[in-house]
Amino acid sequence: LEYASDRLQDDHDIVMEAVKKYGWALEYASDRLQDDHDIVMEAVKQDGFELQYASDRLKDDHDIVMEAVKQNRCALKYASDRLKNDAGIVMEAVK
């Protein structure tokens, strides 16, 4: 995905396939798709640290951040301030 055209980095089906296999592909997705709930969820299931490439809106999404932290506790670093103050998410990160 890194070397794909801008048009294809904004193609939902292509980006979804990429992040299902390689969560790190989220870094190369368009801004629009970095704000797509389903795509970001798939990426953080593969590698929670990919939360860093999610939109600010999704860094404040409880389900996305919880999944990211379950996969990689260090993903908490990229969560919104509101969710860094969420006891359930922090508890998951320190397990």
Rosetta constraint file for C-alpha pairs under 8 A:
AtomPair CA 1 CA 9 HARMONIC 6.54 0.50
AtomPair CA 1 CA 15 HARMONIC 7.48 0.50
AtomPair CA 1 CA 18 HARMONIC 7.07 0.50
AtomPair CA 1 CA 25 HARMONIC 6.26 0.50
AtomPair CA 1 CA 28 HARMONIC 6.16 0.50
AtomPair CA 1 CA 29 HARMONIC 7.47 0.50
AtomPair CA 2 CA 25 HARMONIC 7.26 0.50
AtomPair CA 2 CA 28 HARMONIC 5.37 0.50
AtomPair CA 4 CA 8 HARMONIC 6.02 0.50
AtomPair CA 4 CA 9 HARMONIC 6.24 0.50
AtomPair CA 5 CA 9 HARMONIC 6.20 0.50
AtomPair CA 6 CA 10 HARMONIC 6.33 0.50
AtomPair CA 6 CA 30 HARMONIC 7.28 0.50
AtomPair CA 7 CA 11 HARMONIC 6.53 0.50
AtomPair CA 8 CA 14 HARMONIC 6.93 0.50
AtomPair CA 8 CA 15 HARMONIC 7.85 0.50
AtomPair CA 9 CA 14 HARMONIC 7.53 0.50
AtomPair CA 9 CA 15 HARMONIC 6.46 0.50
AtomPair CA 9 CA 28 HARMONIC 6.67 0.50
AtomPair CA 9 CA 29 HARMONIC 4.89 0.50
AtomPair CA 9 CA 30 HARMONIC 5.48 0.50
AtomPair CA 10 CA 15 HARMONIC 7.30 0.50
AtomPair CA 10 CA 29 HARMONIC 6.28 0.50
AtomPair CA 10 CA 30 HARMONIC 5.02 0.50
AtomPair CA 10 CA 32 HARMONIC 7.12 0.50
AtomPair CA 10 CA 33 HARMONIC 6.44 0.50
AtomPair CA 11 CA 15 HARMONIC 6.11 0.50
AtomPair CA 12 CA 16 HARMONIC 5.95 0.50
AtomPair CA 12 CA 33 HARMONIC 7.04 0.50
AtomPair CA 13 CA 17 HARMONIC 6.27 0.50
AtomPair CA 14 CA 18 HARMONIC 6.25 0.50
AtomPair CA 15 CA 19 HARMONIC 6.14 0.50
AtomPair CA 15 CA 25 HARMONIC 7.59 0.50
AtomPair CA 15 CA 26 HARMONIC 7.60 0.50
AtomPair CA 15 CA 29 HARMONIC 6.54 0.50
AtomPair CA 15 CA 33 HARMONIC 7.92 0.50
AtomPair CA 15 CA 39 HARMONIC 7.43 0.50
AtomPair CA 16 CA 20 HARMONIC 6.10 0.50
AtomPair CA 16 CA 39 HARMONIC 5.66 0.50
AtomPair CA 16 CA 42 HARMONIC 7.56 0.50
AtomPair CA 17 CA 21 HARMONIC 6.59 0.50
AtomPair CA 18 CA 22 HARMONIC 5.73 0.50
AtomPair CA 18 CA 23 HARMONIC 7.33 0.50
AtomPair CA 18 CA 25 HARMONIC 6.08 0.50
AtomPair CA 19 CA 23 HARMONIC 4.33 0.50
AtomPair CA 19 CA 24 HARMONIC 6.79 0.50
AtomPair CA 19 CA 25 HARMONIC 5.42 0.50
AtomPair CA 19 CA 26 HARMONIC 6.19 0.50
AtomPair CA 19 CA 39 HARMONIC 7.06 0.50
AtomPair CA 19 CA 42 HARMONIC 6.21 0.50
AtomPair CA 19 CA 43 HARMONIC 5.02 0.50
AtomPair CA 19 CA 46 HARMONIC 7.64 0.50
AtomPair CA 20 CA 42 HARMONIC 5.69 0.50
AtomPair CA 20 CA 43 HARMONIC 6.42 0.50
AtomPair CA 20 CA 46 HARMONIC 7.01 0.50
AtomPair CA 21 CA 46 HARMONIC 7.53 0.50
AtomPair CA 22 CA 43 HARMONIC 7.33 0.50
AtomPair CA 22 CA 46 HARMONIC 6.83 0.50
AtomPair CA 23 CA 42 HARMONIC 7.11 0.50
AtomPair CA 23 CA 43 HARMONIC 4.05 0.50
AtomPair CA 23 CA 44 HARMONIC 6.45 0.50
AtomPair CA 23 CA 45 HARMONIC 7.50 0.50
AtomPair CA 23 CA 46 HARMONIC 4.97 0.50
AtomPair CA 23 CA 47 HARMONIC 5.57 0.50
AtomPair CA 23 CA 50 HARMONIC 6.65 0.50
AtomPair CA 24 CA 43 HARMONIC 6.93 0.50
AtomPair CA 24 CA 47 HARMONIC 7.15 0.50
AtomPair CA 24 CA 50 HARMONIC 6.07 0.50
AtomPair CA 25 CA 29 HARMONIC 6.81 0.50
AtomPair CA 25 CA 43 HARMONIC 7.72 0.50
AtomPair CA 26 CA 34 HARMONIC 6.69 0.50
AtomPair CA 26 CA 39 HARMONIC 7.99 0.50
AtomPair CA 26 CA 40 HARMONIC 7.25 0.50
AtomPair CA 26 CA 43 HARMONIC 6.42 0.50
AtomPair CA 26 CA 50 HARMONIC 6.86 0.50
AtomPair CA 26 CA 53 HARMONIC 6.46 0.50
AtomPair CA 26 CA 54 HARMONIC 7.76 0.50
AtomPair CA 27 CA 50 HARMONIC 7.50 0.50
AtomPair CA 27 CA 53 HARMONIC 5.53 0.50
AtomPair CA 29 CA 33 HARMONIC 5.98 0.50
AtomPair CA 29 CA 34 HARMONIC 6.19 0.50
AtomPair CA 30 CA 34 HARMONIC 6.20 0.50
AtomPair CA 31 CA 35 HARMONIC 6.46 0.50
AtomPair CA 31 CA 55 HARMONIC 7.41 0.50
AtomPair CA 32 CA 36 HARMONIC 6.72 0.50
AtomPair CA 33 CA 39 HARMONIC 6.85 0.50
AtomPair CA 33 CA 40 HARMONIC 7.90 0.50
AtomPair CA 34 CA 39 HARMONIC 7.28 0.50
AtomPair CA 34 CA 40 HARMONIC 6.36 0.50
AtomPair CA 34 CA 53 HARMONIC 6.67 0.50
AtomPair CA 34 CA 54 HARMONIC 4.96 0.50
AtomPair CA 34 CA 55 HARMONIC 5.61 0.50
AtomPair CA 35 CA 40 HARMONIC 7.29 0.50
AtomPair CA 35 CA 54 HARMONIC 6.22 0.50
AtomPair CA 35 CA 55 HARMONIC 4.98 0.50
AtomPair CA 35 CA 57 HARMONIC 7.13 0.50
AtomPair CA 35 CA 58 HARMONIC 6.45 0.50
AtomPair CA 36 CA 40 HARMONIC 6.15 0.50
AtomPair CA 37 CA 41 HARMONIC 6.01 0.50
AtomPair CA 37 CA 58 HARMONIC 7.04 0.50
AtomPair CA 37 CA 64 HARMONIC 7.78 0.50
AtomPair CA 38 CA 42 HARMONIC 6.29 0.50
AtomPair CA 39 CA 43 HARMONIC 6.29 0.50
AtomPair CA 40 CA 44 HARMONIC 6.18 0.50
AtomPair CA 40 CA 51 HARMONIC 7.54 0.50
AtomPair CA 40 CA 54 HARMONIC 6.44 0.50
AtomPair CA 40 CA 58 HARMONIC 7.94 0.50
AtomPair CA 40 CA 64 HARMONIC 7.40 0.50
AtomPair CA 41 CA 45 HARMONIC 6.17 0.50
AtomPair CA 41 CA 64 HARMONIC 5.74 0.50
AtomPair CA 41 CA 67 HARMONIC 7.47 0.50
AtomPair CA 42 CA 46 HARMONIC 6.59 0.50
AtomPair CA 43 CA 47 HARMONIC 6.24 0.50
AtomPair CA 43 CA 48 HARMONIC 7.41 0.50
AtomPair CA 43 CA 50 HARMONIC 6.40 0.50
AtomPair CA 43 CA 51 HARMONIC 7.99 0.50
AtomPair CA 44 CA 48 HARMONIC 4.17 0.50
AtomPair CA 44 CA 49 HARMONIC 6.81 0.50
AtomPair CA 44 CA 50 HARMONIC 5.61 0.50
AtomPair CA 44 CA 51 HARMONIC 6.21 0.50
AtomPair CA 44 CA 64 HARMONIC 7.39 0.50
AtomPair CA 44 CA 67 HARMONIC 6.60 0.50
AtomPair CA 44 CA 68 HARMONIC 4.96 0.50
AtomPair CA 44 CA 71 HARMONIC 7.24 0.50
AtomPair CA 45 CA 67 HARMONIC 6.42 0.50
AtomPair CA 45 CA 68 HARMONIC 6.52 0.50
AtomPair CA 45 CA 71 HARMONIC 6.46 0.50
AtomPair CA 46 CA 71 HARMONIC 7.55 0.50
AtomPair CA 47 CA 68 HARMONIC 7.10 0.50
AtomPair CA 47 CA 71 HARMONIC 6.29 0.50
AtomPair CA 47 CA 72 HARMONIC 6.88 0.50
AtomPair CA 48 CA 67 HARMONIC 7.07 0.50
AtomPair CA 48 CA 68 HARMONIC 3.77 0.50
AtomPair CA 48 CA 69 HARMONIC 6.04 0.50
AtomPair CA 48 CA 70 HARMONIC 7.38 0.50
AtomPair CA 48 CA 71 HARMONIC 4.99 0.50
AtomPair CA 48 CA 72 HARMONIC 4.87 0.50
AtomPair CA 48 CA 73 HARMONIC 7.68 0.50
AtomPair CA 48 CA 74 HARMONIC 7.95 0.50
AtomPair CA 48 CA 75 HARMONIC 5.65 0.50
AtomPair CA 49 CA 68 HARMONIC 6.76 0.50
AtomPair CA 49 CA 72 HARMONIC 6.29 0.50
AtomPair CA 49 CA 74 HARMONIC 6.84 0.50
AtomPair CA 49 CA 75 HARMONIC 4.82 0.50
AtomPair CA 50 CA 54 HARMONIC 7.20 0.50
AtomPair CA 50 CA 68 HARMONIC 7.80 0.50
AtomPair CA 50 CA 75 HARMONIC 7.70 0.50
AtomPair CA 51 CA 59 HARMONIC 6.79 0.50
AtomPair CA 51 CA 65 HARMONIC 7.39 0.50
AtomPair CA 51 CA 68 HARMONIC 6.56 0.50
AtomPair CA 51 CA 75 HARMONIC 6.37 0.50
AtomPair CA 51 CA 78 HARMONIC 6.22 0.50
AtomPair CA 51 CA 79 HARMONIC 7.52 0.50
AtomPair CA 52 CA 75 HARMONIC 7.55 0.50
AtomPair CA 52 CA 78 HARMONIC 5.35 0.50
AtomPair CA 54 CA 58 HARMONIC 6.01 0.50
AtomPair CA 54 CA 59 HARMONIC 6.27 0.50
AtomPair CA 55 CA 59 HARMONIC 6.27 0.50
AtomPair CA 56 CA 60 HARMONIC 6.50 0.50
AtomPair CA 56 CA 80 HARMONIC 7.35 0.50
AtomPair CA 57 CA 61 HARMONIC 6.71 0.50
AtomPair CA 58 CA 64 HARMONIC 6.78 0.50
AtomPair CA 58 CA 65 HARMONIC 7.87 0.50
AtomPair CA 59 CA 64 HARMONIC 7.28 0.50
AtomPair CA 59 CA 65 HARMONIC 6.38 0.50
AtomPair CA 59 CA 78 HARMONIC 6.82 0.50
AtomPair CA 59 CA 79 HARMONIC 4.94 0.50
AtomPair CA 59 CA 80 HARMONIC 5.41 0.50
AtomPair CA 60 CA 65 HARMONIC 7.28 0.50
AtomPair CA 60 CA 79 HARMONIC 6.37 0.50
AtomPair CA 60 CA 80 HARMONIC 5.01 0.50
AtomPair CA 60 CA 82 HARMONIC 7.09 0.50
AtomPair CA 60 CA 83 HARMONIC 6.37 0.50
AtomPair CA 61 CA 65 HARMONIC 6.16 0.50
AtomPair CA 62 CA 66 HARMONIC 5.96 0.50
AtomPair CA 62 CA 83 HARMONIC 7.04 0.50
AtomPair CA 63 CA 67 HARMONIC 6.17 0.50
AtomPair CA 64 CA 68 HARMONIC 6.17 0.50
AtomPair CA 65 CA 69 HARMONIC 6.05 0.50
AtomPair CA 65 CA 75 HARMONIC 7.73 0.50
AtomPair CA 65 CA 76 HARMONIC 7.44 0.50
AtomPair CA 65 CA 79 HARMONIC 6.37 0.50
AtomPair CA 65 CA 83 HARMONIC 7.81 0.50
AtomPair CA 65 CA 89 HARMONIC 7.56 0.50
AtomPair CA 66 CA 70 HARMONIC 6.11 0.50
AtomPair CA 66 CA 89 HARMONIC 5.79 0.50
AtomPair CA 66 CA 92 HARMONIC 7.56 0.50
AtomPair CA 67 CA 71 HARMONIC 6.32 0.50
AtomPair CA 68 CA 72 HARMONIC 6.06 0.50
AtomPair CA 68 CA 73 HARMONIC 7.47 0.50
AtomPair CA 68 CA 75 HARMONIC 5.97 0.50
AtomPair CA 68 CA 76 HARMONIC 7.86 0.50
AtomPair CA 69 CA 73 HARMONIC 4.45 0.50
AtomPair CA 69 CA 74 HARMONIC 6.83 0.50
AtomPair CA 69 CA 75 HARMONIC 5.35 0.50
AtomPair CA 69 CA 76 HARMONIC 6.03 0.50
AtomPair CA 69 CA 89 HARMONIC 7.26 0.50
AtomPair CA 69 CA 92 HARMONIC 6.70 0.50
AtomPair CA 69 CA 93 HARMONIC 5.65 0.50
AtomPair CA 70 CA 92 HARMONIC 6.41 0.50
AtomPair CA 70 CA 93 HARMONIC 6.88 0.50
AtomPair CA 72 CA 93 HARMONIC 7.81 0.50
AtomPair CA 73 CA 92 HARMONIC 7.50 0.50
AtomPair CA 73 CA 93 HARMONIC 4.50 0.50
AtomPair CA 73 CA 94 HARMONIC 7.11 0.50
AtomPair CA 74 CA 93 HARMONIC 7.38 0.50
AtomPair CA 75 CA 79 HARMONIC 7.01 0.50
AtomPair CA 76 CA 84 HARMONIC 6.70 0.50
AtomPair CA 76 CA 90 HARMONIC 7.62 0.50
AtomPair CA 76 CA 93 HARMONIC 6.98 0.50
AtomPair CA 79 CA 83 HARMONIC 6.07 0.50
AtomPair CA 79 CA 84 HARMONIC 6.13 0.50
AtomPair CA 80 CA 84 HARMONIC 6.20 0.50
AtomPair CA 81 CA 85 HARMONIC 6.48 0.50
AtomPair CA 82 CA 86 HARMONIC 6.75 0.50
AtomPair CA 83 CA 89 HARMONIC 6.98 0.50
AtomPair CA 84 CA 89 HARMONIC 7.26 0.50
AtomPair CA 84 CA 90 HARMONIC 6.62 0.50
AtomPair CA 85 CA 90 HARMONIC 7.33 0.50
AtomPair CA 86 CA 90 HARMONIC 6.22 0.50
AtomPair CA 87 CA 91 HARMONIC 5.87 0.50
AtomPair CA 88 CA 92 HARMONIC 6.26 0.50
AtomPair CA 89 CA 93 HARMONIC 6.31 0.50
AtomPair CA 90 CA 94 HARMONIC 6.32 0.50
AtomPair CA 91 CA 95 HARMONIC 6.25 0.50
